[in-house]
Amino acid sequence: RNTPVIAQTANTMSKDDEFYAVGMTEYIEKPVEHERLAQVIKRVLPDKEKGGGPVATTARETQPEVTPDNSNAGYQSDGKSWDKESLMNRVRGNETQLSRLVEIFLESVPADIDELDRQLQSSDFGTAAAVVHGIKGTAANMGGVRLHQILQNLEAACKAENLSDIHALRERAEIEIKILTDEMNQFIHSRGTDHSL
């Protein structure tokens, strides 16, 4: 009997074959949404009514199309900065848990950005890329849609040691962090706490 295996990945541009070649049945991209995970699990579980194995599918059927960004992508201030609804869904409507996660994010961001700036000032672009990668993942998990996009481009710029893009994207990240944290602080303030940066 084959046990379905679902991989969790942060690499939205990976090809299906890479996962299937190492024995994965399916994959799901971070941040994981409960509904999406349930859908993938349902797809790979044996179809008991038909007595068959896992339902045939491909990962691309269960994932949204992702348009790749490049390090020169311009900053777009349209669209959502904070997808609070998505984050609320991930905590299953628990507003207290949501509030605590936001507080932790607001408390940790300044130190993370300071560390990034230290690495950039010392021209340690490899370490800077690793720092950006961590902040990017946190931003995605927290529903920071635009910040995640900017940091994705900044990480690529750091890896390429593209100084002009690094400078421009760092400035854009600063602007977006202010917008995002202001939105989060409005939410926290409505619950009686303020973590203004």
N, C-alpha and C positions, 0 to 999 in steps of 0.2 A: 504494500500500500504506500503510495506517495503522499508525503505530508507537504501541503502548500507552504511556501516560504515567501514572505513579503519583505522586500528591502525598503529601508527608509533612507532617503538621500536628500542632500542639499543641492545636488548638481542638477539643475533643471534642464540642462542641455545635453545630458547623457543620452546615448542611443540605447534603444531597447535591447539590442543584441548583447551589449556589455553586461546587462543584468542576467539575461537568459543563459549566456555562455557559462556563468558561474553557478547555475542551478537555481536562480530565483524564479518563482512563479509569476510574481508581479512586483511592482515597486510603487512607492508613494512618496511624494515630495514634501519637504518641510516648508512651512509649519503644518503639522498634521491636523486636519479638521476631522472631528468625530464622524460627521456624516459621510465624508469622502472615504475614511478608513472603513466604515461599515459597508459602503458600496463595494470596495475592493475585496473585502473579506467575503461578502456574499457571492461575488463573481468567481472566487477561487475555490470555494467550498464545493464538495461533491453535490451534484444534483440528485438528491435522494429519490425524488419521484421517478426519475428516469433510470436510476441505478447506475449512473455513469460517474466519470471522474469530474475534475474541476471544469467549470464552464470555460470553453475556449474564448480567449479574449486577448487583447494586447494592452500594454500599459497606456498607450496613447489614447485608448478609448476611455480611460478613467481619469485622465489628466487634462487640464486646459492647455490650449496652445500657448506657448511662451515665445514672445518675440525677443531675440537676443539684443542686448545693448552693447555698445562699444564705449571705449574710454573717452571718446569725443562727443558723446551724446549731450545735447543741450539740456539745461535744467527746465523742466516744465512744472510750473506751480499750480497747474490745473489738476483736477481730481482730488481724491481724498488724501489727507496727510495721515490721519489716524483712523484706521478701520476698527473702531471700537466694537462694532457688532460682531465682527469675525472673532475678535479676542473674547468677547462675552460668550460666544458659541463654544469656544475651546474650553472655557471654565464652566460650561453647562449652566449659564445664567447666574452663577454665584457672584454677586456684586462685591461681596466682602473679599473674596479671593482675587477678583479683578483689581480691586482697590489696592490690595497688598502687592500684587505684581507691578502695578504702576508705580507705587512708592519705591519699590526696589529698583526699578528701571531709572527713575528720576534721581535716586541717590547714587547710582553707579555710573551714569553717563559722564559726568564731569571728569572723574578719574580716568575713565577709558579714553576720553578725548585728550586729556593731558598726556597720557602715555603715547597716544598716536603722534601728537605734536613733538614729543621728545624724540621719537624714532625718526620722524621726518627731518627734524633739525639736525640730527646726527647722520642723515643720509643713509640710514639703515632701512632700505626700502623693503627688504625681505621680511624683517620683523614688523615693519609698518603694515605690510600686506596681511600678515597674520593677525595683527591687532584689529585692522579693518574687518577682516573676515569674522572675528568674534562679535564685533559690534553689529555687523550686518545681520548675522543670525539672530541676535537678540532683537534687533529692529523688526525683522520679519515675524518672529514669534509674538511680538507686542503689537503687531498690526500697523507698524510704521511703514506704510506702502511706499511713499516717495523717498523716504530716507533709505530704505533698503535698496531701491534702484540706484540712488546716487552712490551709495557705498559699494555696490556691485561694480560700478564703473571706476570708483576710486581704487578698489582692490586691484583691478586689472591695470590701472595706470601705475600703481606701485610696483607690480610685478614687471611691467615693461620699463620702469624707471623713466617714465615720461613726465618730466618736471612741469611742463606747462599745463598738462591735464591734471596732475596732482594738485597744483596750486589752485586751479579753477574749481575742481571738484571739492577740495577741502573747504573753500569759501561757500560753495553751494550747500555742503553738508552742515556748515555752521548755521546758515539761514534756516534750513529745514529742521534742524534740531530745535531751534528756537520756536518755530511754528508748532512742531509736534509736542514739545514739552509744555508750551502754553495751553494747548488743547487738553493735555493730560492734567495739568494743574487746575484747569477749570472744573474738570470732573472731580479731582481730589478736594478742591475747595468746596464743592457742593456737599461733600461728605465731612467737611470740618477740618481738613488738613491742607497745608500749602507747602510745596517743595520747590518754589521758584528758584531757577538757576541764576 
